[in-house]
Amino acid sequence: MPNLCIIPARGGSKRIPRKNIRPFLGSPIIAYSIRAAQESGLFDEVMVSTDDAEIAQMALMYGAAVPFARSAETATDHATTGAVLTEVLQTYAQHGHTFERACCLYPTAPFVTPDRLREAFGKLETGDFDAVFPVVRYSFPVQRSVIMQGDRLAWLYPEFAQTRSQDLQPIYHDAGQFYWFNVPRFLETGQLLGANTSGLEIPELETQDIDTLTDWQLAELKIRILYQGNETA
């Protein structure tokens, strides 16, 4: 069965208006995700799920498919990624197209490369996992976190107050870039992180949450560092 890439890109971003098609080092940021998916050679179709005509036009310009519009229910601030993926997969199925594996690739993920997509796909296949997605190690052990109680500091985990940082278990967070997953298993559970999910560790330099304009500037700076000033990345 073929593989599908789903790029969810709604039009209602509020913290950074028109975020999904805002220029990023010379190209609309969504173009980076489309190119990475296309150049990976893994997908029979790279589609963009959107409720926005301008985003749809931009996606088509860069070679992605926009076979149907996203519903109003899955284009709200509170719609989950799982709901969007389920809607896309069910709509394809209604038109006679089913998939064994799919990848949800966010439109604001300019760090994603074809090699990373292939690496995660290989892990999904060889490990027989339900899902695989990139993760980043926290730069400082969260077990040594402190909290503010009034105007005083206190340990969040007092039991680790005297433990050396190198003796603490590494903890990771979702890089927020993409999710490879087994489609039948996802449709059964509606979950991307379950008992049979694996992570692909990536360096901190290869990721950046982009929720504010400062985040945007940091992402551009990191890309410049990674690609030694090549503004087209």
N, C-alpha and C positions, 0 to 999 in steps of 0.2 A: 504494500500500500504506500502511497506517496506521503511526503512530509509537507507540512504547512507551516509557514511563518506568519504569525499574527502580530501586527503592530497596532496597539490600541492608542488612538490619538484623538481625543475629544477636543472640541473647540472652546470649552468654557474655562480655561485656566485663568485664575484670578490673581495669584501672587505675582506671576510674570505673564502679562497679557500676551496672547498669541504665542505662547511658549513653544509649542510644537513645531512652528515654522519660523521662529525667530532666527535671524542670521547668526551663525556660529562659525567664526573664522572663515567667512566667505561663502558659506553654504547654509541653507536652511538646516536646522539641527536634525530634523527627521531624515534628511538625505543620508546622514552617516549610518543610520540603522538600516535603511533600505539597501545601501551599497554593501554593507557588511554581509547582510543576508544573501544578496545576489551573488557576491563574490565567493561565498563559502561553498557554493555548488551543492548544497544539501537539500534545497527546497524545490519542489515542483511548482509551488506558488508562493509569492510574497505578497500578502494582502494587508491593507490598512483598514482598520475598523474605525470609522469616524462619523460624526453627525454634522460635520462642518464642510461646506462646499469648497471653501478655499483650501483647506487641508487636503480634501479629496483631489482637487486639481493639481496641487503640488505633488502628491503621491504619484499620480498618473504621469506627471512630467518626469519623475525620476524612475519610472518603470515598474512601480508597484501596481497591483490590482486593487480596485475598489468595487467589488461585485455587488455590494448592497450597503445601505446606510445603517448606521447604528441606531437602535431604538432610543426613544426619549428616556425610557426607564434605565438604560445602562449608560446614559450620558450625563448623569447627575454627579454632584460632588461626592455622594455617598455610595455610588455603585462600586462594587468590588471588582478586582481583576478577574476573579473566578466567574462572576456573573457575565462579564464581557466575553470571556473565552467560551463559556457554555453557550451563549447566544450565537456566537460565530459558528461554532462546530455544529450546533443543531440546525442552523440555517443552511449550511453546506449540505448536511445530511438530507434535509428536505428537498434539495435539488439533486440528490443522488450521488453526492461526493462525500466519502468517508476517508479518514486518515488514521494511521496507526500511531504516528508521532507528530507532535507539533512543538513549536517554540514561540512563546510570548516574548517579543522583543520590544522594549520600551522605546518610544520615539525620541527621548532625550537621553540617549546612551552613546555619546560619540566615542567613548573609549572601547566599545566592543569591536573586535576584529574578526575576520573570517576564521583565523586560527583558533581563537577562543571558542567560537561557536562549534567548530569541528572537534575541539578537545572535549567540550562538555557532551557533545553528541556521542563521541566514542565511549565516554564513561557511562552514559545512559544505556548504550547497547551492550557493552561488555559486562557491566555489572548487573544487568537486568533490573535497574532501578525504576521506580514509578516516576521520578523526576530528578533533575540535576540542575543546580543553578549556582552562579558564582557567589562566593562569600569572602569577606575581608576580616582579618584578625583585628580586634581592638588593640590600639597602640599601647594602652596601659591596662593592666589587669583590673577588670571591673569589680573583682572581689575586694579590692582596696579602695573602693569608692567611699566618699564621705558625703554627708547631707547636712543641711542647715536646719538646726532646731532653734528657732528664734534667731539670736545673733551668735549662736555657738555651733561649732562643728562637732559632728559625731560620726563614728564609723557606721556605714550601712550594714556591713557584715563583721561584727566585732570578733568573730571566731578566726578571722584571717588577719587580724591586726599585726600579729608578730610573724606571719608567714612571709618568707622571702618571695619576691615577685616571680623569680625564675622557677619556683616550686609550685606555682599555681597553674591550674589547667587553662590552656588558651581558650578564649571565647570569641566567637565570630558573629558578624551580622550580615544580613542580606546586602549584597552590593547594589541591588535595585536596577539590574541591567536586563537580564533575560531569564527565562525558565524553560528548559527543555522538559517535555513530559510525555508519558504514554497516554494516548488519548482515551482508550477504553477505560483505563483505571481512573483517570481524572474524572470522567463522566460518571463513574460509579460513586466517587467520594466527594467530588467538588473541591478537593484540596490539593495544593501543590507541595505543601510540607507535611509529610506523614511519616509513618514508621519506616518506609522504604525509600526515603529521599536522600540523595547524596549532595555534597557541596564540592565545588571546584574553587580552591583558594587562589585569590589573585592579589597582587600587591596593592597597597594603599594608593600608590601613585596612579593606578589604573581605574580609579573610581572617584566619583564626586556626586553627592546629592545636589540636585539643582532645583532649589525651592525659592531662592532669592537672587537678586542681581549680583550680590557678592559671591554667592555660590557659582553663578554663571562665569564671573571673572576668574574665579579659582579654577574652574574646569578648563577654561581657555588657556590659563597659565600652565596647567598640568599637561595639556595636549602639546603645547609648545615645547615643554621640557622633554616629553616622550619622543617627539618627532623632530627635535633639534631645529625648531623654527619653521618647519614646513607648514605653512598656513592652510594648506588644503588637506593636511593630515592624510 
